[in-house]
């Protein structure tokens, strides 16, 4: 027979697993959507400009800025095609 504390611990573990599963699902969805937007922006200078205008200056952490800089440079090239 399990104690009330054990039952609570099991339920908390189950909840944590469900939260983790949900987080992974949301991350996957964001990756898919971002990939599609970038694929379209590559061939659509107007979309590339729009996305650049929306995100430039939004990255405040230095590590994020360094990581995203090459992609933003590439997007600027796409934006200047048209």
C-alpha positions as CSV (number, residue, x, y, z in Angstrom):
1,X,0.0,0.0,0.0
2,X,1.4,3.4,-0.9
3,X,1.3,6.4,1.3
4,X,-0.3,9.7,0.4
5,X,3.1,11.2,0.0
6,X,4.1,8.5,-2.5
7,X,1.0,9.0,-4.5
8,X,1.6,12.8,-4.6
9,X,5.2,12.2,-5.7
10,X,4.0,9.9,-8.5
11,X,1.5,12.4,-9.7
12,X,4.1,15.2,-9.6
13,X,6.4,13.0,-11.7
14,X,3.6,12.3,-14.1
15,X,2.8,16.1,-14.3
16,X,6.5,16.9,-14.9
17,X,6.6,14.3,-17.7
18,X,3.5,15.8,-19.4
19,X,5.0,19.3,-19.1
20,X,8.2,18.2,-20.6
21,X,6.3,16.5,-23.5
22,X,4.3,19.7,-24.1
23,X,7.5,21.8,-24.0
24,X,9.1,19.5,-26.6
25,X,6.0,19.7,-28.8
26,X,5.9,23.5,-28.7
27,X,9.6,23.7,-29.5
28,X,9.2,21.4,-32.4
29,X,6.3,23.5,-33.7
30,X,8.3,26.7,-33.4
31,X,11.2,25.1,-35.3
32,X,8.9,23.9,-38.1
33,X,7.2,27.3,-38.4
34,X,10.5,29.2,-38.4
35,X,12.0,26.9,-41.0
36,X,9.0,27.5,-43.3
37,X,9.1,31.3,-42.8
38,X,12.9,31.3,-43.6
39,X,12.4,29.1,-46.7
40,X,9.8,31.5,-48.0
41,X,11.8,34.6,-47.1
42,X,14.7,33.3,-49.1
43,X,12.6,33.7,-52.2
44,X,10.6,36.7,-51.2
45,X,12.5,39.9,-50.5
46,X,9.5,41.6,-49.1
47,X,9.0,38.9,-46.5
48,X,12.7,38.9,-45.7
49,X,12.5,42.7,-45.1
50,X,9.4,42.3,-43.0
51,X,10.9,39.6,-40.8
52,X,14.1,41.7,-40.4
53,X,12.2,44.7,-39.4
54,X,10.3,42.7,-36.8
55,X,13.4,41.0,-35.2
56,X,16.3,43.4,-35.5
57,X,17.2,44.9,-32.1
58,X,15.1,42.3,-30.3
59,X,18.0,40.1,-29.2
60,X,19.4,41.5,-26.0
61,X,21.6,38.7,-24.8
62,X,25.1,38.8,-26.3
63,X,25.1,35.1,-26.9
64,X,21.8,35.3,-28.8
65,X,23.2,38.2,-30.9
66,X,26.3,36.3,-31.8
67,X,24.3,33.2,-32.7
68,X,21.7,35.0,-34.9
69,X,24.1,37.5,-36.6
70,X,25.0,35.2,-39.5
71,X,21.4,34.4,-40.2
72,X,20.4,38.1,-40.1
73,X,23.2,38.9,-42.5
74,X,22.0,36.2,-44.9
75,X,18.4,37.6,-44.6
76,X,19.7,41.1,-45.5
77,X,21.0,39.6,-48.7
78,X,17.6,38.1,-49.4
79,X,15.9,41.4,-48.6
80,X,18.2,43.3,-51.0
81,X,17.4,41.0,-54.0
82,X,14.2,42.8,-54.8
